[in-house]
Amino acid sequence: MTPARLPDDLLIDAASEVSIRQELTLVALGRRPADRVLRVGRLLDVHTRSWMEDAEVVIRGRRIAYVGPAGSWPGEAGGRVHEPDLAAVPGFGEVHKHIESSHLTPEWEAALVLPRGNTWTCEASHEFSNVDGPHNLEFWLTARRQGSPLKIFPLPGSAVPPTAYEWGGGWFGHDEQQGFLRESLMVAGLDEVMDWPAVWNPENPSYKRLWGMIQATFAQRGVVEGHGAGLRELPEINAFAAAGLASDHEAWSPEEVWEKLRHGIFTEIRPYSMDQVIPWLLDKGLADWSQVAFTTDDRSASDTIRLGATDHNARTAIRLGLAPETAIQCVTLNPARHMRLTPWVGSLAPGRFADVVLLRDVAALEIAKVWADGQPVSEGTRYTGPVPRIAWPEWATRTVNIRREMTAEDFRIAATPGRAAMQAALLRPFHWNDGFITMELPVADGAVQRDAARHVTKFAIVDRFSGEGRTARMFWLGCGPATPGTALACSVAHDKHNIWVVGSCDEAMAKAVNALRETGGGWALVREGALVATVRYEVGGLMSCRPAEALNAEMQHLYDEGAKVEWMYEPTFHPRWFPGFPERLIFATLTCAPWRWVLVAPCEQAPLGFVNVQTGETHPVVW
């Protein structure tokens, strides 16, 4: 018997959801046929953290209709698969991830992470939102519409723009958020609220916009995700929770994690801090891990190839002493509950998508096969599922809008006539002190100069949205090229994603930015006056539409060429942040709390681009 076709559940809407569940009800009773039955050696029920031996999963369309002991289902199926030596656990989920940080478009992200167990992702979408806000939801749902097995639940960005002192690409407020949440049940809530000063301070120019988005999210019963970087004192933690910010993925120390858990904040632990946090929580005797999930946040395709995806997060927790069953809960049921997605993902239970990770070794989390949408999609780490061929339109591929050639003059910092030296304002990567650094720098040919002997180079932000290439420039301490005629530029600049460039000479900086004008975004490295490497991120200036292996090959060439550059570093910088090639400079442009003084593209409030994002105060870069 051939089952009747189910409604299309590639995208969830309430009408088709009802039809699907009406059908699943009859299949569960054996009154309608199933498409296939997957029988496994054992199956993990994450709700009770217990194992069912010799179990069967009955699948209709892309969903599970029945779970029970082998042979207990009374119906007929079109096909049967038996995996007696494998253990079934639910498809792994990402509670908070920026797919843009893999630098792959969603269909190729799916091909990379599905074999590693990641079958669903809550996409923190403020990266692409800041590049093209109006097309945000369309972008994230396109791959699924065209057949990708990866479930992407978009959370529109609260940080669009990241602060009131940034502009271009997108602007979200109450009405935009309301529209996103009404358009699709796939929209789970509001992406991480990062601008903490704008949440607590009614005088902040972003206060009304942010609270409007929070209101729209509450009205639709969505989840308001938080970003509590630097909030460690009890009054701040209490205020964060009182504001309705439901989670934090920025807690680093065990004590901070504990206090946030104690105040009702769902805690999303990244691998960076697991080695400190998980053993501490185990020693503390934490019995209930239901308020904890493991999250990737940002990880490049190259690192995912090397380390893994969500499986790496869970495997790390197991290595640190957490029971495998609890670690699996932290990447399945816990994030699904928190994001209110349990009707669809998070467990091997009726009504959920038929996403199954088949493990050869549970304790080692060794993945043998993955099923998604009721079909096998991998053998080992080899993806065997569909990759829809998407011709991304110009709104996605023509986002570096600089309608002129950049020149060295764009990066020159003029001196006051007649001066031999001037005071300069400096920042350095991850500078969140109350004040900026000051230093006296020499003047030559009417311009203020770098000072390589003191690790001072130049850093600039180039607007890529207006077409004018407006440029903010200042001096930068402690991270950049010492090699003459050298510059590194990138169109990934969290979170506004203008172009940043760091260089030992102005001509090289101009050449690197012009290379990105040609490629549509990505990386450009100029060494000793020659363009020696580029990496193409032609979609949004953030991602590339190609397999991870092809992108990784280009990145490895960039790393090889970058290794020939002499990079300067301050000895106080933690090696975790700046090992060799300064790739983490993509995060040095962040403007969210706890940052104070930052460099943004020139705007009305900050004509030179140098602004304190907590107070709105501006200051010259030289005087």
C-alpha positions in Angstrom: 0.0 0.0 0.0 1.4 3.4 -0.9 0.7 6.0 1.7 -1.2 9.2 0.7 1.1 12.2 0.5 1.3 14.2 3.7 1.0 18.0 3.6 4.3 19.7 2.9 6.1 20.2 6.2 9.3 21.7 4.9 8.1 24.8 6.6 5.9 24.7 9.6 2.6 26.6 9.5 -0.4 25.9 11.7 -2.7 24.6 9.0 -0.4 22.0 7.6 0.8 21.1 11.1 -2.8 20.1 12.0 -3.1 18.0 8.9 0.2 16.3 9.6 -0.7 15.4 13.2 -4.1 14.1 12.1 -2.4 11.7 9.8 0.3 10.7 12.4 -2.5 9.9 14.9 -3.9 7.3 12.6 -0.5 5.9 11.7 0.3 5.4 15.4 -2.9 3.4 15.8 -2.0 1.2 12.8 -5.0 2.5 10.8 -2.8 4.1 8.2 0.5 2.7 6.8 3.9 4.1 7.6 6.7 4.8 5.1 9.4 2.9 7.0 10.4 1.4 10.3 13.8 1.9 11.8 14.7 -0.8 14.3 17.8 -0.3 16.5 19.7 -2.1 19.2 18.7 0.4 21.8 17.2 3.9 21.9 17.7 6.7 24.4 14.6 8.3 25.8 15.9 11.7 26.8 12.7 12.5 28.8 13.5 9.9 31.4 17.2 9.5 30.6 16.7 5.7 30.1 17.5 3.2 27.4 14.9 1.1 25.6 16.4 -2.1 24.3 15.6 -3.4 20.8 13.3 -0.5 19.8 11.5 0.6 16.7 10.8 4.0 15.3 7.9 4.2 12.9 8.2 7.0 10.3 5.5 8.7 8.2 6.7 11.4 5.9 9.4 13.4 7.7 7.9 12.7 11.2 7.9 10.0 13.9 4.5 8.4 14.4 5.3 5.7 16.9 8.2 4.6 19.2 8.2 1.3 21.2 9.6 -2.2 21.6 10.4 -3.9 18.3 7.3 -5.6 16.9 4.8 -3.7 19.1 3.4 -1.4 16.4 0.3 -2.9 14.8 0.5 -1.4 11.3 2.1 -1.9 7.9 5.1 -0.1 6.5 6.6 0.4 3.1 10.0 -0.6 4.2 12.1 -1.7 7.2 15.7 -1.0 8.3 17.4 -2.9 11.1 20.5 -1.6 12.8 21.0 -4.1 15.7 24.5 -2.9 16.6 23.7 0.8 16.8 22.2 3.0 19.5 19.7 5.7 18.5 19.7 9.1 20.1 17.8 12.3 19.0 19.3 14.6 16.3 21.5 17.2 18.0 20.4 20.8 18.2 22.1 24.1 18.4 20.4 26.4 20.9 22.5 29.4 19.7 24.6 29.5 16.6 25.6 31.9 13.9 25.6 29.8 10.7 27.3 32.8 9.1 30.4 32.0 11.2 30.8 28.7 9.3 31.1 31.0 6.3 28.9 28.6 4.3 25.4 29.2 3.0 22.7 27.2 4.8 22.5 24.3 2.3 26.3 23.7 2.5 26.2 24.2 6.3 23.7 21.3 6.3 26.1 19.1 4.3 28.8 19.9 6.8 27.0 19.4 10.1 24.4 16.8 9.5 26.9 13.9 9.3 28.2 15.2 12.7 24.7 14.8 14.2 23.5 18.4 14.0 19.9 18.2 12.6 18.5 21.4 13.8 19.8 24.9 14.6 18.4 28.0 16.3 20.0 30.6 14.0 21.0 33.8 15.8 20.5 35.8 12.7 21.8 39.3 13.5 24.8 38.8 11.2 23.0 38.5 7.9 20.3 40.8 9.3 22.8 43.6 9.6 23.7 43.1 6.0 20.2 42.7 4.5 17.5 43.0 7.1 14.5 43.0 4.7 15.4 39.6 3.3 16.4 38.0 6.6 13.7 35.5 7.0 13.6 34.6 3.3 17.3 33.9 3.4 17.1 31.5 6.3 14.1 29.6 5.0 15.1 29.2 1.4 17.3 26.1 1.8 14.6 24.3 3.7 12.0 25.3 1.1 14.2 23.7 -1.5 14.7 20.4 0.3 17.6 20.8 2.8 17.1 18.3 5.7 18.6 20.8 8.3 15.9 22.5 10.3 16.8 26.1 10.8 14.7 28.0 13.4 15.6 31.7 12.8 15.7 34.2 15.6 15.6 37.7 14.1 18.4 39.9 15.4 17.9 42.3 18.3 21.2 43.9 17.4 20.0 45.3 14.0 21.8 47.7 14.3 24.1 46.6 17.2 24.0 50.1 18.7 22.4 53.4 18.0 25.7 54.6 16.5 25.7 52.2 13.6 23.7 52.1 10.4 23.2 50.4 7.0 21.8 47.0 5.9 18.9 46.6 8.3 16.8 48.1 11.1 14.5 46.0 13.2 11.9 47.2 15.7 8.5 46.1 17.1 6.7 45.9 13.8 9.4 43.9 12.0 9.7 41.4 14.9 5.9 41.0 15.0 5.9 40.3 11.3 8.7 37.7 11.5 6.9 35.8 14.4 3.6 35.8 12.6 5.0 34.6 9.3 6.3 31.2 10.3 6.2 28.8 13.3 9.9 28.3 12.5 10.7 31.7 14.1 11.5 30.8 17.7 12.0 34.2 19.3 14.4 37.1 19.5 18.1 36.8 18.9 20.5 37.6 21.8 19.8 41.0 23.3 23.4 42.4 23.4 23.0 46.1 24.0 22.6 45.9 27.8 22.9 49.7 28.4 20.0 50.2 26.0 17.9 47.7 28.0 18.3 49.3 31.5 18.8 52.9 30.6 15.6 54.8 29.3 17.8 57.6 28.1 19.7 55.3 25.7 18.7 56.0 22.0 18.1 52.3 21.4 15.9 51.8 24.5 12.5 52.1 22.7 13.5 50.0 19.7 14.8 47.1 21.9 11.9 47.0 24.2 9.5 47.2 21.2 11.1 43.9 19.9 10.9 42.3 23.3 7.2 43.3 23.6 6.5 41.8 20.1 8.3 38.6 21.2 6.3 38.3 24.4 3.1 38.8 22.5 3.7 35.8 20.3 5.0 33.7 23.2 8.5 33.7 21.8 11.8 33.3 23.6 14.0 36.4 24.3 17.6 35.3 24.2 20.2 37.2 26.2 23.9 38.1 26.0 25.2 38.8 29.5 28.9 39.5 28.8 30.5 41.2 31.7 27.4 41.0 33.9 28.7 39.3 37.0 27.5 41.3 40.0 24.2 40.3 41.7 22.3 43.5 40.9 23.2 43.1 37.2 22.3 39.4 37.1 19.0 40.1 38.8 18.2 43.0 36.4 19.1 40.8 33.4 16.6 38.1 34.6 14.0 40.7 35.5 14.2 42.2 32.0 13.0 38.8 30.6 16.3 37.9 29.0 15.9 34.1 29.2 19.5 32.9 28.6 23.1 33.7 28.5 25.9 32.1 26.5 28.6 34.6 27.7 29.3 33.2 31.2 32.9 32.2 31.5 33.6 31.4 35.1 32.0 28.6 37.1 30.8 31.0 39.8 29.1 33.2 37.1 27.4 30.2 35.6 26.2 29.1 39.0 24.7 32.5 39.9 23.0 32.8 36.6 21.5 29.4 37.0 20.3 30.3 40.5 18.5 33.3 39.1 16.5 31.4 36.5 18.8 32.1 33.5 19.1 29.3 31.0 22.9 28.9 30.6 24.4 28.0 27.2 28.0 26.8 27.7 30.5 27.1 24.9 33.5 24.8 24.6 35.9 27.6 25.5 34.9 27.5 29.1 33.8 23.9 29.5 37.1 22.7 31.0 36.5 25.1 34.0 32.7 25.0 34.3 31.7 21.4 33.9 34.1 19.8 36.5 33.2 22.7 38.9 29.5 22.0 38.5 30.0 18.3 39.0 32.0 18.9 42.2 29.3 21.3 43.3 26.8 18.5 43.0 24.5 20.0 40.3 21.8 17.3 40.0 19.5 19.0 37.5 21.1 19.9 34.2 17.8 20.8 32.5 18.7 24.5 32.5 22.0 23.9 30.7 22.8 23.5 27.0 26.0 23.3 25.1 26.4 25.8 22.2 28.7 26.4 19.3 28.0 30.1 18.8 30.7 30.8 16.3 32.8 28.1 14.5 34.3 28.2 11.0 33.9 25.5 8.5 37.7 24.8 8.8 37.3 24.3 12.6 34.2 22.1 12.2 36.1 19.8 9.8 38.8 19.6 12.3 36.8 19.4 15.6 33.2 18.6 14.8 29.9 20.4 15.2 27.5 19.9 18.1 29.0 16.5 18.6 32.3 18.2 19.6 30.4 20.1 22.3 28.8 17.0 23.8 32.0 14.9 23.4 34.0 17.6 25.3 31.5 17.5 28.2 31.7 13.7 28.4 35.5 13.8 28.4 35.2 16.3 31.4 33.2 13.8 33.4 29.5 14.4 32.5 27.5 11.2 31.9 26.9 10.6 28.2 23.1 10.6 28.7 23.2 14.0 30.4 25.5 15.4 27.8 23.1 14.2 25.1 20.2 15.9 26.9 22.2 19.1 26.8 22.2 19.1 23.0 18.7 17.7 22.4 15.9 18.0 24.9 17.2 20.9 27.0 17.7 23.3 24.1 14.4 22.3 22.5 12.5 22.9 25.8 14.2 26.2 26.3 13.3 27.4 22.8 9.8 25.9 23.1 10.4 23.6 20.1 9.6 20.2 21.7 6.7 19.5 19.4 9.1 19.2 16.6 12.7 18.4 17.8 14.7 17.4 20.8 13.6 13.8 21.3 12.7 10.5 19.6 9.0 10.7 20.2 5.8 10.9 18.1 5.2 14.1 16.2 8.8 15.1 16.1 10.9 15.2 13.0 12.4 11.8 12.3 16.0 12.9 13.1 18.1 10.1 14.5 21.8 9.9 15.3 23.0 6.3 15.3 26.0 5.8 17.5 28.5 3.0 17.3 29.9 3.9 20.7 27.8 5.9 23.1 30.5 6.8 25.6 32.8 8.1 22.8 29.9 9.6 21.0 31.1 7.8 17.8 28.6 8.5 15.0 28.0 5.8 12.5 25.0 7.2 10.6 22.5 10.0 10.7 18.9 10.1 9.6 17.1 13.4 9.0 13.5 13.9 7.9 13.0 10.2 8.0 15.8 9.4 5.5 19.5 8.4 5.9 21.7 11.4 5.1 25.2 10.2 6.1 27.7 7.3 6.4 30.3 8.3 9.0 31.2 11.9 8.3 30.3 11.6 4.6 27.1 13.4 3.7 24.8 11.4 1.4 21.7 13.6 1.5 20.4 16.3 -0.9 22.1 19.7 -1.4 19.6 22.0 -3.2 21.3 24.0 -5.9 20.4 27.6 -5.0 21.2 30.5 -7.3 21.3 33.2 -4.6 19.9 36.5 -6.0 21.7 39.8 -6.1 20.3 41.0 -2.8 22.4 38.2 -1.3 25.4 38.4 -3.5 26.0 42.1 -4.2 26.3 43.4 -0.6 29.8 45.1 -0.8 28.6 48.4 -2.1 31.6 50.7 -2.5 31.2 52.6 -5.8 34.7 54.0 -6.0 38.3 52.8 -5.7 39.8 53.3 -2.3 43.1 55.1 -2.1 45.9 55.6 0.5 44.4 59.0 1.3 41.3 57.3 2.8 43.5 55.9 5.5 45.8 58.9 6.1 45.4 60.6 9.5 46.2 64.3 9.0 48.3 66.1 11.6 47.8 69.7 12.8 50.0 71.9 10.6 53.4 72.6 12.1 53.3 69.8 14.6 56.2 67.3 14.9 54.2 64.9 17.2 50.6 64.5 18.3 48.6 62.8 20.9 46.6 59.8 19.6 43.7 57.7 20.9 44.4 54.0 20.6 42.4 50.9 21.1 43.6 47.3 21.1 41.6 44.1 20.4 39.0 43.3 23.1 39.4 46.6 24.8 36.6 47.1 27.2 38.2 49.5 29.6 36.4 52.7 30.6 38.9 54.9 28.8 40.9 54.6 25.6 44.7 54.4 25.5 46.7 57.6 24.7 50.2 57.8 23.2 52.3 60.5 21.5 53.0 59.6 17.9 55.4 61.2 15.4 54.3 63.3 12.4 55.9 63.1 8.9 54.7 64.6 5.6 51.8 66.2 7.4 50.4 62.9 8.7 50.5 61.1 12.1 52.6 58.0 11.8 52.5 54.4 13.1 55.2 53.3 15.6 56.1 49.6 15.0 58.7 49.6 17.8 55.8 50.2 20.2 53.4 47.7 18.4 51.3 50.6 17.0 49.7 50.1 13.6 46.6 51.4 12.0 43.1 50.1 11.9 40.1 51.2 9.8 36.4 50.5 9.3 35.1 51.1 5.8 31.3 51.5 5.3 30.2 48.9 2.7 26.5 49.9 2.5 26.1 53.5 1.3 28.3 53.2 -1.8 30.5 56.0 -0.6 33.1 54.0 1.2 33.1 56.3 4.3 36.2 55.4 6.3 36.9 55.7 10.0 40.6 55.2 11.0 42.6 55.2 14.1 45.7 53.7 15.6 45.7 50.2 16.9 47.9 48.7 19.6 49.2 45.2 19.9 47.8 43.2 16.9 48.7 43.8 13.2 51.4 43.4 10.6 55.0 44.6 11.2 56.0 43.5 7.7 56.2 46.7 5.5 53.6 47.1 2.8 51.2 44.7 4.4 47.5 44.7 5.2 44.7 42.3 6.1 41.1 43.1 5.3 37.8 41.3 5.9 34.1 41.9 5.4 33.2 39.8 8.5 33.2 42.4 11.3 30.9 41.5 14.1 28.3 42.7 14.3 27.6 45.4 11.7 29.9 43.7 9.1 31.4 46.7 7.5 34.9 46.0 6.2 37.8 46.2 8.7 41.4 46.5 7.6 44.6 46.6 9.6 47.9 47.5 8.0 51.5 48.6 8.1 51.0 51.1 5.3 48.0 53.1 3.8 48.6 51.9 0.2 48.4 48.3 1.3 45.2 48.9 3.2 43.6 50.5 0.2 44.7 47.6 -2.0 43.2 45.0 0.4 39.9 46.8 0.6 39.7 47.1 -3.2 40.2 43.4 -3.5 37.1 42.8 -1.4 35.2 45.2 -3.7 36.0 42.8 -6.6 35.3 39.5 -4.8 32.1 40.6 -3.1 33.6 40.1 0.4 35.7 37.7 2.4 39.4 38.0 3.2 42.2 39.8 1.4 45.9 39.7 2.4 48.4 42.1 0.8 52.0 41.3 1.7 54.9 43.7 0.8 52.7 45.5 -1.8 51.3 42.3 -3.5 47.9 40.7 -3.2 48.9 37.2 -2.1 45.6 35.6 -0.9 41.9 36.1 -1.0 39.0 34.0 0.4 35.6 34.6 -1.3 32.5 35.1 0.8 30.3 36.2 -2.0 27.0 35.8 -0.1 26.4 38.6 2.2 30.1 39.2 2.4 29.9 36.5 5.2 29.4 33.2 3.4 30.2 31.2 0.4 28.0 28.9 -1.7 30.2 25.9 -2.0 31.3 22.7 -0.1 33.2 23.2 3.1 36.2 21.4 1.7 36.6 23.9 -1.1 36.3 26.8 1.3 38.7 25.3 3.7 41.3 24.9 0.9 41.2 28.6 0.2 41.4 29.4 4.0 44.5 27.2 4.3 46.2 29.1 1.5 45.4 32.3 3.4 46.9 30.9 6.5 50.0 29.7 4.6 50.5 33.2 3.2 49.7 34.8 6.5 52.5 32.7 8.2 55.0 34.6 6.0 54.0 37.9 7.7 55.6 39.2 10.9 52.6 39.8 13.2 52.9 42.0 16.3 51.2 41.0 19.6 51.1 42.5 23.0 52.5 39.9 25.5 49.5 40.3 27.8 47.1 38.9 25.2 45.9 35.4 26.0 47.2 32.9 23.4 43.7 31.5 23.0 42.7 34.8 21.3 45.7 35.5 19.2 47.6 32.4 18.1 49.5 33.4 15.0 47.3 34.7 12.2 45.0 37.3 13.7 41.7 35.8 12.5 39.9 36.7 15.7 40.1 40.4 14.7 36.7 39.7 13.2 35.4 39.9 16.8 37.5 42.9 17.8 34.9 45.2 16.1 32.1 44.2 18.4 30.2 47.1 19.9 27.9 45.3 22.4 28.4 45.3 26.1 30.9 45.3 27.8 32.6 47.4 25.1 32.9 51.1 25.7 35.1 52.9 23.2 34.9 51.5 19.7 35.5 52.4 16.1 32.4 52.3 13.8 31.8 53.6 10.3 31.4 57.4 10.3 27.8 58.4 11.2 25.9 61.6 12.2 26.5 60.9 15.9 30.2 60.0 15.5 31.6 61.7 12.3 35.0 60.3 13.0 33.6 56.9 13.9 35.2 56.9 17.4 32.5 56.6 20.0 31.7 55.3 23.5 28.7 53.1 22.7 27.6 53.2 26.4 27.4 57.0 26.7 27.5 58.4 23.1 30.6 60.4 23.9 32.9 61.1 21.0 36.6 62.1 20.8 39.1 63.0 18.1 41.5 60.2 17.2 44.5 62.7 17.3 44.8 66.1 18.9 
